[in-house]
Amino acid sequence: MVSAKTVAVAATVTAAVAGLGYIAYFDYKRRHDRKFRRKLRRDRKKVEKTAQKISDASSLEDISEHALELLNLVAKEKLPETPEEKEKFFMAQVSQGETLCASGPAGYVEAACRFYQALKVYPNPVELVMIYQKTTPDEVFKLVMAMMAQEVRQKQARYFDVFPSKDKNVEIKDKNKLAADDKPKGADKKDEVVTPNRGLFATKDFAADEIIYEEESVVSTLLPCARNGRFCYHCMKNIPESKSAEPSSEKAEEDNATGSTDSEEKDEQPETKTDDSEEPESFVDAVKTGLTPETLEEEAAKAVSEQKPQTFAEAVEVGLTPELPEKSSGALECDKCHEAFYCSEKCRQDAYDAYHQFMCTSSSDSTAREFADLTKRGHELAPIMIAKFFSMLVDREKKKELARVLGTAASALEEDEYTTWEHLECMRYLELIPSPHDAVMLRKLSELMSRGVPGISDFVTGDRYTTLKGKLDYNTYAVHNSDDSAEVPEETEDTRVSDTMRDSYKSGAVGISLYLISSHITHDCDPNVEITFPDNTDKAAIRTLKPVAKGEELHVSFVDPALERVVRQKKLSSSYRIVCSCDKCKAENAAAAEAEAVAEKEAETQKETETQKETETDADAEATAEELEAVRGTDEEVAEEQAAAQETGDADAAVETSEDDVTKE
């Protein structure tokens, strides 16, 4: 690798040596090649024209436009391939750039082109950009940066043409663009939606229960409830119990000679008893011998009062009873912090190289411990994922450089045309509002990573940190372990997390992971694919739940599809800001609307019936009252008649009496 010191010296000490060879070659071509001379004149005119435009440029947009012209011009130049050729090319480009800068503003445009080409072959572009900023004129530096920005834009424009690779059997398409293309010819397309709405589509037919593709995670971490020493902190695999050592051949022969067996030996051996003389003197001895230190409670209490340890190792040193995870006997722990457990030596070494060296809490610097405590109190995994992400970026760049130096083949991910950061730039994300806790976490993250990534505090601003959190909250998946022997503890108040994750809830989740391809799969409450973990690690596989035709979009469910419609939609709205309009939701909405209409109709019918009954009851009551009134009137008439009859009877009787009296006289 060419160091910064080499770059600085290249402009002075090696300028003559590197430049003379190029000048001799240039002069020879200029004298003997007519086509070369014509090409020089054309290029010179283009450069002079662009230089005049740049000198007249008054805005950043103008500079960007002219930078694009220069970028297209230098793109025709072929870059060297071997390390030796790259170094010679780099020296020549830097030398020319320095010479052109010294000639004054007239040479600034061509100088920017030379510095830009040197940047293309330098193994550490960020380092070289920092040198350019300090050593080149401001106009030249701005033009170089504008050319870089234009190249990034061009690279992003063709991103979805080359990613994912064809062997993954999927492609990413913009559904809004597809809808616009489906419009009939002559239709008005002025009001097309320009906001991308991308999805993942199959490039061939698949039957049900087929694997479409497999994918390694970008970054992952265990859930707090699974950090119990039974799952690998790197690959998330269930750590099996170590097998007891089988007797050696010599021991077996001896057993055969004596006619004894292991079972007989076990029967003959007395149970181990611990008397006062054999009782461990301290908690450390008790842990080493595997004994339960029930008799050491007073000593442990005394240790608590004397010193409060911060790590497992410190707890053991002071004789304190720490909360020991019931780790698998086959687990390999970090021999520094004793808090991270791995399923193999490879996972332990890979994790340390990639990120654990920055996050290990055994360091004399308390930053790692403070960072871990803050994430635990905040119930967040996003800061851990972000810290791992930047650590792994550094590790991958180191591996790329080592592969270049050794001339060995890099891994598929390291040979990718796009950096991991560029991949993340193309993902959806949630727009989050920064909180005071985010500011604290960002500051602690910068302190944690500054040891291995100088200048990270300048790069990871508050806006970038919040955007990264938004990408993780929208795109991460819950990792599930289907191993029957893997018991995932239930989440408690202490181990709960506030991060959102796409989860099918088919088994207990052990962690969360981010994937480059699968992040582009959209939600549907009736999905046609699901994410599985066939190796019980964080390596994912996309499996079909039903037949998928070529050109059909892939969907997973971000939430448990068995939930009630209202609960499902509430979770989608609050976690992902999705207003789901999938066929299942439409059908359930229609069914709910129909049921509601039926219920309303039944209620209306019932109300009408009740009203009719009330009317009939009122009519009956009125008729009864009328009948009673009529009866009452009839009774009164009868009474009157009876009274009249009585009066008539009395009168007749009086007349008869009077007549009798007259007769007697």
C-alpha positions as CSV (number, residue, x, y, z in Angstrom):
1,M,0.0,0.0,0.0
2,V,1.2,3.5,-0.9
3,S,1.4,5.5,2.3
4,A,0.6,9.2,2.9
5,K,4.3,9.8,3.2
6,T,4.9,8.3,-0.2
7,V,2.3,10.6,-1.7
8,A,3.9,13.7,-0.2
9,V,7.3,12.7,-1.4
10,A,5.9,11.8,-4.9
11,A,5.2,15.4,-5.7
12,T,8.8,16.4,-5.1
13,V,11.5,13.8,-5.0
14,T,10.1,11.3,-7.6
15,A,8.5,14.0,-9.8
16,A,11.5,14.2,-12.1
17,V,12.0,10.4,-12.4
18,A,8.3,9.6,-12.9
19,G,7.7,12.6,-15.2
20,L,10.7,12.2,-17.5
21,G,9.6,8.8,-18.8
22,Y,6.1,10.1,-19.4
23,I,7.4,13.2,-21.1
24,A,9.7,11.2,-23.4
25,Y,6.8,8.9,-24.4
26,F,4.5,11.9,-24.9
27,D,7.0,13.8,-27.0
28,Y,7.6,10.8,-29.2
29,K,3.9,10.2,-29.8
30,R,3.4,13.9,-30.6
31,R,6.2,14.0,-33.2
32,H,5.5,10.7,-35.0
33,D,1.7,10.1,-34.7
34,R,-0.7,12.3,-36.6
35,K,-3.8,10.8,-35.1
36,F,-2.3,11.4,-31.6
37,R,-1.6,15.1,-32.5
38,R,-5.2,15.5,-33.8
39,K,-6.5,13.9,-30.6
40,L,-4.4,16.2,-28.5
41,R,-5.8,19.3,-30.3
42,R,-9.4,18.0,-29.9
43,D,-8.8,17.3,-26.2
44,R,-7.1,20.6,-25.7
45,K,-10.0,22.5,-27.1
46,K,-12.4,20.5,-24.9
47,V,-10.4,21.2,-21.9
48,E,-10.0,24.9,-22.7
49,K,-13.7,25.2,-23.3
50,T,-14.5,23.5,-20.0
51,A,-11.9,25.6,-18.2
52,Q,-13.6,28.7,-19.5
53,K,-17.0,27.4,-18.4
54,I,-15.6,26.6,-14.9
55,S,-13.9,30.0,-14.6
56,D,-17.3,31.6,-15.4
57,A,-19.2,29.2,-13.1
58,S,-21.0,30.9,-10.3
59,S,-22.8,28.0,-8.6
60,L,-22.3,24.5,-7.4
61,E,-24.7,23.3,-10.1
62,D,-22.5,24.8,-12.8
63,I,-19.4,23.1,-11.4
64,S,-21.2,19.7,-11.2
65,E,-22.3,20.1,-14.8
66,H,-18.8,20.8,-16.0
67,A,-17.4,18.0,-13.8
68,L,-19.6,15.6,-15.6
69,E,-18.1,16.6,-18.9
70,L,-14.6,16.0,-17.6
71,L,-15.7,12.7,-16.0
72,N,-16.9,11.5,-19.4
73,L,-13.7,12.7,-21.0
74,V,-11.3,10.8,-18.6
75,A,-13.5,7.7,-18.6
76,K,-12.1,6.9,-22.0
77,E,-8.7,6.6,-20.6
78,K,-7.8,3.0,-19.7
79,L,-6.6,2.4,-16.2
80,P,-3.8,-0.1,-15.3
81,E,-4.6,-3.4,-13.7
82,T,-1.5,-4.8,-12.0
83,P,-0.2,-3.3,-8.7
84,E,3.1,-2.3,-10.3
85,E,1.4,-0.6,-13.2
86,K,-1.0,1.2,-10.9
87,E,1.9,2.6,-8.8
88,K,3.7,3.9,-11.9
89,F,0.5,5.4,-13.2
90,F,-0.2,7.0,-9.9
91,M,3.2,8.6,-9.7
92,A,2.9,10.0,-13.2
93,Q,-0.6,11.4,-12.6
94,V,0.4,13.1,-9.4
95,S,3.5,14.5,-11.0
96,Q,1.5,16.0,-13.9
97,G,-1.1,17.4,-11.6
98,E,1.5,19.2,-9.5
99,T,3.2,20.6,-12.7
100,L,-0.2,21.8,-14.1
101,C,-1.1,23.4,-10.8
102,A,2.2,25.3,-10.7
103,S,1.4,26.7,-14.2
104,G,-1.5,28.7,-12.8
105,P,-5.4,28.7,-13.3
106,A,-5.0,27.8,-16.9
107,G,-3.8,24.3,-15.9
108,Y,-6.4,23.7,-13.1
109,V,-8.9,21.8,-15.2
110,E,-6.3,19.3,-16.6
111,A,-4.7,19.1,-13.1
112,A,-8.0,18.1,-11.6
113,C,-8.3,15.3,-14.3
114,R,-4.8,14.0,-13.4
115,F,-5.5,14.0,-9.7
116,Y,-8.8,12.3,-10.2
117,Q,-7.2,9.5,-12.3
118,A,-4.5,9.1,-9.5
119,L,-7.4,8.8,-7.1
120,K,-8.9,6.0,-9.1
121,V,-5.9,3.7,-8.6
122,Y,-5.0,4.6,-5.1
123,P,-5.8,1.9,-2.5
124,N,-7.1,4.3,0.1
125,P,-9.1,7.1,-1.6
126,V,-10.2,8.7,1.6
127,E,-6.7,9.2,2.7
128,L,-5.7,10.7,-0.6
129,V,-8.7,13.1,-0.7
130,M,-7.5,14.5,2.7
131,I,-4.0,15.1,1.2
132,Y,-5.6,16.8,-1.8
133,Q,-7.5,19.1,0.4
134,K,-4.4,20.3,2.1
135,T,-2.0,20.4,-0.9
136,T,-4.0,21.5,-4.0
137,P,-5.6,24.8,-4.9
138,D,-9.2,25.2,-3.8
139,E,-10.6,25.3,-7.3
140,V,-8.8,22.1,-8.2
141,F,-10.0,20.3,-5.1
142,K,-13.6,21.4,-5.7
143,L,-13.5,20.1,-9.2
144,V,-12.0,16.7,-8.1
145,M,-14.8,16.3,-5.5
146,A,-17.4,17.3,-8.1
147,M,-16.1,14.6,-10.4
148,M,-16.3,12.1,-7.6
149,A,-19.9,13.1,-6.8
150,Q,-20.8,12.7,-10.5
151,E,-19.3,9.3,-10.6
152,V,-21.3,8.3,-7.5
153,R,-24.5,9.4,-9.2
154,Q,-23.7,7.5,-12.3
155,K,-22.8,4.4,-10.3
156,Q,-26.1,4.7,-8.3
157,A,-28.1,5.1,-11.5
158,R,-27.0,1.7,-12.7
159,Y,-27.1,0.0,-9.3
160,F,-30.4,-1.9,-9.9
161,D,-29.1,-3.0,-13.3
162,V,-26.3,-5.1,-11.8
163,F,-27.6,-5.9,-8.3
164,P,-28.6,-8.5,-7.3
165,S,-26.5,-10.8,-9.3
166,K,-28.3,-13.0,-11.8
167,D,-27.6,-16.3,-9.9
168,K,-29.9,-15.0,-7.1
169,N,-32.9,-15.5,-9.5
170,V,-34.4,-12.1,-8.5
171,E,-34.3,-8.5,-9.7
172,I,-35.3,-5.2,-8.2
173,K,-37.8,-3.1,-10.2
174,D,-39.6,0.2,-9.7
175,K,-43.3,-0.5,-9.6
176,N,-44.2,3.1,-10.3
177,K,-42.1,2.9,-13.5
178,L,-43.7,-0.3,-14.5
179,A,-47.2,1.2,-14.0
180,A,-46.2,4.2,-16.1
181,D,-44.8,1.9,-18.9
182,D,-48.1,0.0,-18.9
183,K,-50.1,3.1,-19.8
184,P,-51.5,3.0,-23.4
185,K,-49.6,4.9,-26.1
186,G,-50.6,8.6,-26.3
187,A,-51.8,8.7,-22.7
188,D,-50.8,11.8,-20.7
189,K,-47.7,10.9,-18.6
190,K,-47.0,14.3,-17.2
191,D,-48.5,13.4,-13.8
192,E,-46.4,10.2,-13.3
193,V,-45.3,9.5,-9.8
194,V,-41.5,10.0,-9.7
195,T,-40.9,8.6,-6.2
196,P,-39.4,5.1,-6.5
197,N,-41.5,2.3,-5.2
198,R,-39.2,-0.7,-5.6
199,G,-39.9,-4.4,-5.0
200,L,-38.1,-7.7,-5.5
201,F,-39.3,-9.8,-8.5
202,A,-38.6,-13.4,-9.5
203,T,-36.7,-14.0,-12.7
204,K,-38.0,-17.5,-13.3
205,D,-40.9,-19.8,-12.2
206,F,-40.8,-21.5,-8.8
207,A,-42.9,-24.2,-7.3
208,A,-44.1,-24.2,-3.7
209,D,-41.5,-25.0,-1.0
210,E,-38.5,-24.1,-3.3
211,I,-35.5,-22.0,-2.2
212,I,-35.1,-19.0,-4.5
213,Y,-31.8,-17.8,-3.1
214,E,-29.6,-17.8,0.0
215,E,-27.9,-14.7,1.5
216,E,-25.3,-13.9,4.1
217,S,-26.1,-11.2,6.6
218,V,-24.4,-7.8,6.5
219,V,-24.5,-7.3,10.2
220,S,-26.4,-9.1,13.0
221,T,-26.6,-9.4,16.8
222,L,-28.2,-11.6,19.4
223,L,-31.3,-10.5,21.2
224,P,-30.6,-9.9,24.9
225,C,-32.7,-12.8,26.0
226,A,-30.5,-15.2,23.9
227,R,-27.2,-14.0,25.4
228,N,-27.2,-16.9,27.7
229,G,-24.1,-18.8,26.6
230,R,-26.1,-21.2,24.5
231,F,-26.0,-19.3,21.2
232,C,-23.0,-18.1,19.2
233,Y,-22.4,-14.4,19.5
234,H,-21.2,-14.3,15.9
235,C,-23.3,-16.7,13.8
236,M,-26.2,-17.3,16.2
237,K,-25.9,-21.0,16.0
238,N,-27.1,-23.1,18.9
239,I,-23.9,-24.2,20.8
240,P,-24.1,-28.0,21.4
241,E,-23.0,-29.6,24.6
242,S,-19.4,-31.0,24.4
243,K,-19.2,-34.7,24.2
244,S,-17.5,-36.6,27.0
245,A,-14.1,-37.9,26.1
246,E,-14.1,-41.6,25.1
247,P,-11.7,-43.9,27.0
248,S,-8.3,-44.3,25.3
249,S,-7.3,-47.5,23.6
250,E,-4.9,-48.3,26.4
251,K,-7.6,-47.8,29.0
252,A,-10.0,-49.9,27.0
253,E,-7.4,-52.7,26.7
254,E,-6.8,-52.5,30.5
255,D,-10.5,-52.7,31.1
256,N,-10.8,-55.7,28.9
257,A,-7.9,-57.4,30.6
258,T,-9.4,-56.8,34.1
259,G,-12.9,-57.6,32.9
260,S,-14.2,-54.3,34.3
261,T,-16.5,-51.8,32.6
262,D,-17.2,-48.1,32.9
263,S,-20.6,-48.8,34.5
264,E,-19.0,-51.1,37.1
265,E,-16.4,-48.5,37.9
266,K,-19.1,-45.9,38.4
267,D,-21.0,-48.3,40.7
268,E,-17.8,-49.0,42.7
269,Q,-16.9,-45.3,43.1
270,P,-18.3,-43.7,46.2
271,E,-20.2,-40.5,45.9
272,T,-18.0,-37.4,46.3
273,K,-18.5,-35.7,49.6
274,T,-17.1,-32.4,50.6
275,D,-16.1,-32.1,54.3
276,D,-14.7,-29.0,56.0
277,S,-11.2,-29.9,54.8
278,E,-12.3,-30.2,51.1
279,E,-14.6,-27.2,51.1
280,P,-13.3,-24.5,48.7
281,E,-11.7,-21.5,50.3
282,S,-13.2,-18.9,48.0
283,F,-15.8,-18.5,45.3
284,V,-13.2,-18.7,42.6
285,D,-12.2,-22.2,43.8
286,A,-15.9,-23.1,44.0
287,V,-16.4,-22.0,40.3
288,K,-13.3,-23.9,39.2
289,T,-14.4,-27.1,40.9
290,G,-18.0,-26.8,39.8
291,L,-19.4,-26.8,43.3
292,T,-22.3,-24.7,44.4
293,P,-20.9,-22.2,46.9
294,E,-23.8,-22.2,49.3
295,T,-21.5,-21.8,52.2
296,L,-19.8,-18.7,50.8
297,E,-22.7,-16.3,51.0
298,E,-21.1,-14.2,53.7
299,E,-17.9,-13.9,51.7
300,A,-19.8,-12.9,48.5
301,A,-21.8,-10.3,50.5
302,K,-18.5,-8.9,51.9
303,A,-17.1,-8.7,48.3
304,V,-20.1,-6.7,47.2
305,S,-19.6,-4.2,49.9
306,E,-15.9,-3.8,49.2
307,Q,-16.0,-3.6,45.4
308,K,-18.6,-3.5,42.6
309,P,-17.2,-5.4,39.6
310,Q,-18.1,-4.4,36.1
311,T,-17.3,-7.6,34.2
312,F,-17.6,-11.3,34.8
313,A,-13.8,-11.6,35.1
314,E,-13.7,-8.9,37.8
315,A,-16.6,-10.6,39.6
316,V,-14.7,-13.8,39.8
317,E,-11.5,-12.1,40.9
318,V,-13.2,-10.4,43.9
319,G,-15.1,-13.6,44.8
320,L,-18.5,-12.1,43.9
321,T,-21.3,-14.4,42.8
322,P,-22.1,-13.1,39.4
323,E,-25.2,-14.0,37.4
324,L,-23.6,-16.8,35.5
325,P,-25.2,-17.8,32.2
326,E,-26.0,-21.4,32.0
327,K,-23.7,-21.6,29.0
328,S,-23.2,-24.8,27.0
329,S,-20.2,-26.8,27.9
330,G,-19.2,-26.7,24.3
331,A,-19.0,-22.8,24.2
332,L,-15.8,-21.0,23.6
333,E,-15.8,-17.7,25.5
334,C,-13.8,-14.5,24.8
335,D,-10.8,-15.0,27.0
336,K,-10.6,-11.3,27.8
337,C,-14.1,-10.2,28.8
338,H,-15.7,-13.7,29.4
339,E,-19.0,-12.3,28.3
340,A,-19.1,-13.4,24.6
341,F,-19.5,-17.0,23.7
342,Y,-18.9,-18.7,20.4
343,C,-19.6,-22.1,18.7
344,S,-16.1,-22.4,17.2
345,E,-12.6,-21.0,17.2
346,K,-13.3,-19.6,13.7
347,C,-16.3,-17.6,14.9
348,R,-14.4,-16.3,17.9
349,Q,-11.5,-15.1,15.7
350,D,-13.7,-13.7,13.0
351,A,-15.8,-11.8,15.5
352,Y,-12.7,-10.4,17.3
353,D,-11.2,-9.2,14.0
354,A,-14.5,-7.7,12.6
355,Y,-15.9,-5.9,15.7
356,H,-15.3,-7.5,19.1
357,Q,-11.9,-5.9,19.5
358,F,-13.6,-2.5,19.7
359,M,-16.6,-3.7,21.8
360,C,-14.8,-6.0,24.3
361,T,-15.5,-4.8,27.8
362,S,-12.2,-6.1,29.2
363,S,-10.3,-3.0,28.0
364,S,-8.8,-0.7,30.6
365,D,-10.7,2.0,28.8
366,S,-14.3,2.1,30.3
367,T,-15.9,3.3,27.0
368,A,-16.9,-0.2,25.8
369,R,-18.5,-1.0,29.2
370,E,-20.4,2.4,29.2
371,F,-21.5,1.8,25.7
372,A,-22.9,-1.7,26.6
373,D,-24.6,-0.3,29.7
374,L,-26.2,2.5,27.7
375,T,-27.6,0.1,25.1
376,K,-29.0,-2.2,27.8
377,R,-30.7,0.7,29.7
378,G,-32.1,2.1,26.4
379,H,-33.3,-1.4,25.4
380,E,-31.8,-0.7,21.9
381,L,-29.9,-2.9,19.5
382,A,-29.5,-0.3,16.7
383,P,-26.4,1.3,18.3
384,I,-24.8,-2.2,18.6
385,M,-25.6,-2.9,15.0
386,I,-24.2,0.5,13.9
387,A,-21.0,0.0,15.9
388,K,-20.6,-3.5,14.3
389,F,-21.3,-2.2,10.9
390,F,-18.5,0.4,10.9
391,S,-16.1,-2.0,12.5
392,M,-16.8,-4.6,9.8
393,L,-16.4,-1.9,7.1
394,V,-12.9,-1.3,8.4
395,D,-12.1,-5.0,8.6
396,R,-13.3,-5.6,5.0
397,E,-11.1,-2.8,3.7
398,K,-8.1,-4.3,5.4
399,K,-8.9,-7.7,3.8
400,K,-9.3,-6.1,0.4
401,E,-5.9,-4.4,0.7
402,L,-4.3,-7.6,2.0
403,A,-5.7,-9.5,-1.0
404,R,-4.3,-6.8,-3.4
405,V,-0.9,-7.0,-1.8
406,L,-0.8,-10.8,-1.8
407,G,-2.4,-11.1,-5.2
408,T,-5.0,-13.5,-3.8
409,A,-8.7,-13.7,-4.7
410,A,-11.1,-11.7,-2.5
411,S,-14.4,-13.0,-1.3
412,A,-17.6,-12.4,-3.3
413,L,-18.6,-9.6,-1.1
414,E,-15.2,-7.9,-1.2
415,E,-15.2,-8.2,-5.0
416,D,-18.6,-6.4,-5.2
417,E,-18.5,-3.3,-7.3
418,Y,-20.4,-1.4,-4.6
419,T,-19.4,-0.9,-1.1
420,T,-21.7,-1.9,1.8
421,W,-22.4,1.8,2.5
422,E,-23.5,2.2,-1.1
423,H,-25.8,-0.8,-0.8
424,L,-27.4,0.8,2.3
425,E,-27.9,4.0,0.5
426,C,-30.4,2.3,-1.8
427,M,-32.6,0.9,1.0
428,R,-35.8,2.2,2.3
429,Y,-35.8,3.8,5.8
430,L,-38.0,5.3,8.4
431,E,-37.7,9.0,9.0
432,L,-37.0,9.3,12.7
433,I,-36.9,12.3,15.0
434,P,-33.5,12.4,16.9
435,S,-34.0,12.0,20.7
436,P,-31.6,13.1,23.5
437,H,-30.7,9.5,24.0
438,D,-29.6,9.3,20.4
439,A,-27.2,12.2,21.0
440,V,-25.7,10.4,24.0
441,M,-25.4,7.1,22.1
442,L,-23.8,8.9,19.1
443,R,-21.2,10.5,21.3
444,K,-20.4,7.2,23.1
445,L,-20.3,5.4,19.7
446,S,-17.8,7.9,18.4
447,E,-15.6,7.5,21.4
448,L,-15.8,3.7,21.1
449,M,-14.9,3.6,17.4
450,S,-12.3,6.4,17.2
451,R,-9.6,4.0,18.4
452,G,-9.9,1.9,15.2
453,V,-11.6,4.4,12.8
454,P,-10.0,7.8,13.1
455,G,-12.3,10.7,12.0
456,I,-15.5,8.7,12.4
457,S,-17.0,11.4,14.5
458,D,-16.7,13.8,11.5
459,F,-18.4,11.2,9.2
460,V,-21.2,9.8,11.5
461,T,-23.1,13.0,12.1
462,G,-26.5,13.1,14.0
463,D,-28.4,13.0,10.7
464,R,-26.4,10.0,9.4
465,Y,-26.9,8.2,12.7
466,T,-30.6,8.7,12.7
467,T,-30.8,7.6,9.0
468,L,-28.9,4.4,9.8
469,K,-31.3,3.7,12.7
470,G,-34.2,4.3,10.3
471,K,-32.8,1.8,7.8
472,L,-32.2,-0.8,10.5
473,D,-35.7,-0.3,12.0
474,Y,-37.3,-0.8,8.5
475,N,-35.2,-3.6,7.0
476,T,-33.9,-6.0,9.7
477,Y,-35.3,-9.5,10.1
478,A,-35.8,-11.6,13.2
479,V,-33.5,-14.7,13.1
480,H,-35.1,-17.9,14.3
481,N,-33.6,-21.2,15.4
482,S,-35.6,-24.3,14.6
483,D,-33.3,-26.7,16.5
484,D,-35.4,-28.6,19.0
485,S,-32.6,-28.6,21.6
486,A,-32.3,-24.8,21.4
487,E,-34.4,-23.3,24.2
488,V,-34.8,-19.5,23.8
489,P,-35.6,-17.8,27.1
490,E,-38.7,-15.7,27.1
491,E,-38.4,-12.0,26.8
492,T,-38.6,-10.1,30.1
493,E,-38.7,-6.4,31.1
494,D,-34.9,-6.4,31.4
495,T,-34.3,-8.1,28.0
496,R,-37.0,-6.4,25.9
497,V,-35.9,-4.3,22.9
498,S,-37.6,-1.3,21.3
499,D,-36.2,-2.0,17.8
500,T,-38.7,-3.1,15.1
501,M,-38.0,-6.3,13.1
502,R,-39.7,-8.2,10.4
503,D,-40.9,-11.3,12.2
504,S,-43.1,-14.3,11.2
505,Y,-43.4,-15.5,14.8
506,K,-43.0,-19.2,13.8
507,S,-40.5,-19.9,16.6
508,G,-38.5,-18.1,19.2
509,A,-36.3,-15.4,17.8
510,V,-32.6,-15.4,18.9
511,G,-31.4,-12.3,17.1
512,I,-31.8,-9.7,14.3
513,S,-30.0,-9.4,11.0
514,L,-29.7,-7.0,8.0
515,Y,-29.6,-8.4,4.4
516,L,-28.8,-6.6,1.2
517,I,-31.2,-8.4,-1.1
518,S,-34.0,-9.4,1.3
519,S,-34.4,-5.8,2.5
520,H,-36.1,-5.0,-0.8
521,I,-38.9,-7.6,-0.2
522,T,-42.2,-5.8,0.5
523,H,-44.9,-6.7,2.9
524,D,-48.1,-8.7,2.3
525,C,-50.4,-10.2,4.9
526,D,-50.7,-13.2,2.6
527,P,-47.1,-13.7,1.7
528,N,-45.8,-15.9,-1.2
529,V,-42.3,-16.4,0.4
530,E,-40.8,-16.5,3.8
531,I,-37.4,-16.1,5.3
532,T,-35.9,-19.2,6.8
533,F,-32.6,-20.2,8.4
534,P,-31.7,-23.7,7.3
535,D,-28.4,-23.9,9.1
536,N,-29.8,-22.3,12.3
537,T,-27.4,-19.4,11.8
538,D,-28.0,-15.9,10.6
539,K,-27.5,-17.1,7.0
540,A,-31.0,-16.7,5.4
541,A,-32.8,-18.5,2.6
542,I,-35.9,-17.3,0.8
543,R,-38.4,-20.1,0.5
544,T,-41.7,-20.1,-1.5
545,L,-44.9,-20.7,0.3
546,K,-46.9,-21.0,-2.9
547,P,-46.0,-21.2,-6.6
548,V,-44.3,-18.0,-7.9
549,A,-44.3,-17.1,-11.5
550,K,-41.6,-15.4,-13.4
551,G,-42.1,-11.6,-13.1
552,E,-44.1,-12.0,-9.9
553,E,-43.2,-9.8,-6.9
554,L,-42.1,-11.5,-3.7
555,H,-43.8,-10.6,-0.4
556,V,-43.1,-11.5,3.2
557,S,-45.2,-10.6,6.2
558,F,-43.6,-8.0,8.4
559,V,-45.9,-9.0,11.3
560,D,-47.6,-12.2,12.4
561,P,-50.2,-12.8,9.6
562,A,-52.4,-14.8,12.0
563,L,-53.2,-11.6,14.0
564,E,-56.6,-10.0,13.6
565,R,-56.9,-7.5,10.8
566,V,-57.2,-4.5,13.1
567,V,-54.2,-5.5,15.3
568,R,-52.2,-6.3,12.2
569,Q,-52.9,-3.0,10.5
570,K,-52.2,-1.1,13.8
571,K,-48.7,-2.8,14.1
572,L,-47.9,-2.0,10.5
573,S,-48.9,1.6,10.8
574,S,-47.1,2.2,14.1
575,S,-43.9,0.3,13.2
576,Y,-43.5,0.7,9.5
577,R,-46.0,3.5,8.6
578,I,-47.6,1.1,6.2
579,V,-51.3,1.4,5.3
580,C,-51.7,-2.2,4.0
581,S,-54.0,-2.6,1.0
582,C,-53.1,-6.2,0.1
583,D,-55.7,-8.6,-1.2
584,K,-56.1,-10.2,2.3
585,C,-56.7,-6.9,3.9
586,K,-59.1,-5.9,1.1
587,A,-61.0,-9.1,1.5
588,E,-61.1,-8.8,5.2
589,N,-62.1,-5.2,5.0
590,A,-64.9,-6.1,2.5
591,A,-66.0,-8.9,4.8
592,A,-65.9,-6.6,7.8
593,A,-67.8,-4.0,5.9
594,E,-70.4,-6.5,4.7
595,A,-70.7,-7.9,8.3
596,E,-71.1,-4.3,9.5
597,A,-73.7,-3.6,6.9
598,V,-75.6,-6.8,7.9
599,A,-75.3,-5.9,11.5
600,E,-76.6,-2.4,10.8
601,K,-79.5,-3.9,8.7
602,E,-80.3,-6.3,11.5
603,A,-80.2,-3.5,14.0
604,E,-82.4,-1.4,11.8
605,T,-84.9,-4.3,11.3
606,Q,-84.9,-5.0,15.0
607,K,-85.5,-1.3,15.7
608,E,-88.4,-1.3,13.2
609,T,-89.8,-4.4,14.8
610,E,-89.6,-2.9,18.2
611,T,-91.2,0.3,17.0
612,Q,-94.0,-1.7,15.4
613,K,-94.5,-3.6,18.5
614,E,-94.6,-0.4,20.5
615,T,-97.1,1.0,18.1
616,E,-99.2,-2.2,18.3
617,T,-99.0,-2.1,22.0
618,D,-100.1,1.5,22.1
619,A,-103.0,0.7,19.8
620,D,-104.0,-2.3,21.9
621,A,-103.8,-0.2,25.1
622,E,-105.9,2.5,23.4
623,A,-108.5,0.0,22.3
624,T,-108.6,-1.6,25.7
625,A,-109.1,1.8,27.2
626,E,-111.9,2.5,24.8
627,E,-113.5,-0.8,25.6
628,L,-113.2,-0.1,29.3
629,E,-114.7,3.3,28.7
630,A,-117.5,1.8,26.8
631,V,-118.1,-0.7,29.4
632,R,-118.0,2.0,32.0
633,G,-120.6,4.0,30.0
634,T,-122.8,1.0,29.7
635,D,-122.6,0.3,33.4
636,E,-123.6,3.9,34.1
637,E,-126.5,3.7,31.7
638,V,-127.6,0.4,33.4
639,A,-127.3,2.0,36.7
640,E,-129.3,5.0,35.6
641,E,-131.9,2.7,34.1
642,Q,-132.0,0.8,37.3
643,A,-132.3,4.0,39.3
644,A,-135.1,5.2,37.0
645,A,-136.8,1.9,37.3
646,Q,-136.5,2.0,41.0
647,E,-138.0,5.5,41.0
648,T,-140.8,4.3,38.7
649,G,-141.4,1.3,40.9
650,D,-141.6,3.5,44.0
651,A,-144.1,5.8,42.3
652,D,-146.3,2.9,41.2
653,A,-146.2,1.5,44.7
654,A,-147.2,4.8,46.2
655,V,-150.1,5.1,43.7
656,E,-151.3,1.6,44.5
657,T,-151.1,2.4,48.2
658,S,-153.2,5.5,47.7
659,E,-155.8,3.6,45.7
660,D,-156.0,0.9,48.4
661,D,-156.6,3.6,51.0
662,V,-159.4,5.1,48.9
663,T,-161.0,1.7,48.5
664,K,-161.0,1.0,52.1
665,E,-162.6,4.3,52.9
